Amino acid sequence: MKKMKCKLTALFAAAAMALSLAGCGSAASSTASAASGSGQSADYTVGILQYTSHSSLDEIAAAIQSELEQQAQAAGVTINVELKNGQGDAATIKDICTMFVSDKVDLIIPIATPAATVAAAAVQGTDIPLVYSAVTDPVTAQLAKSMEAPGENMTGTSDYIDTAKILDLVLANNPDTKTIGLVYNLGESNSAATIEALRPVLEEKGIQAVESTVTTPGEVQMAAQNLVSKGVDAIFVPIDNTVASAMSVLADEAIKGGVPVYTAADSLVRDGGLATTGVNYTKLGELTAQMAVQVLQGEDPATMPVQVLNDGIVTVNTTTAAALGIDPNVFDLSGEGYVSVE
Ligand code: TRP
């Protein structure tokens, strides 16, 4: 694989700048498009490890795959993609990582924090780089020394969002909000980081947090019922994979109890939550794939800043709003409208 690197680098350069492949071996074709027909196309293998199945991670995985394909086509090279789903199971995730390492893939793209953590351990002592996707807080997860210069052999993308903006939505609908239920898995550092950032904001606004933590998707229904029975004014769900896997159950319970659910990801609103302001995960996936290609081209992940998308798109589920008797327009804080899902 190492030998191919020169060719791949040059081919990407050729695609970008329409230059020839001077200095990179005489056998290589001089244009990107001709390379695939040369019988010795550059062959890279990228292992994608999707932590579990929920709609946002499915969306990210699809975006990564199609962007890798497009980039490869533009450069006239082949990138073989092995997409594996860890099903949220620690043993399965570990096995997949072991397999990627023994297959000597050229790069691993783990999607979501729990997958990235296991993959990072698996590539220790190898020269396989990681470009992780949608890791909310890579520094807290100990995957990056800093966002600007992650160090080691890994970098990636983050979906960190400003929780104060979500609280603005809560208060826009109900300025008298006094209690807010928090449903998340304490074991996911991505959620814990968001919750910690939210606490001082809640305090400042005089809102009391009522915790209802879970460890598996199977516990989400009870957690929701518990908060509804306590009469919380609203529920907040951070970017939590465990809750995401059972979001529709939580949403149903909340709607039954007349409690609005605010979330930190758009998929959680598509799955029945009321409103969010978050990132575009298709864009995040594409960005991850572009960074992966840069690393395949020879760029050093240690010095490539973690990319955070910060588009702050408001998404409202109008079906949920109608069920709760809420006018969705209260969430149009900027006057620029919102993305409406049903
Ligand atoms: N950011 C999450 C993590 O770090 C992964 C994630 C992406 C996610 N999109 C989501 C979790 C939507 C819940 C809902 O692990």
Residues whose N, C-alpha, C, O or C-beta is under 5 A from the ligand:
A	BS01	LIG	S56 L57 A112 T113 P114 A134 V135 T136 D159 N190 I239 D240 N241 A244 A265 S267
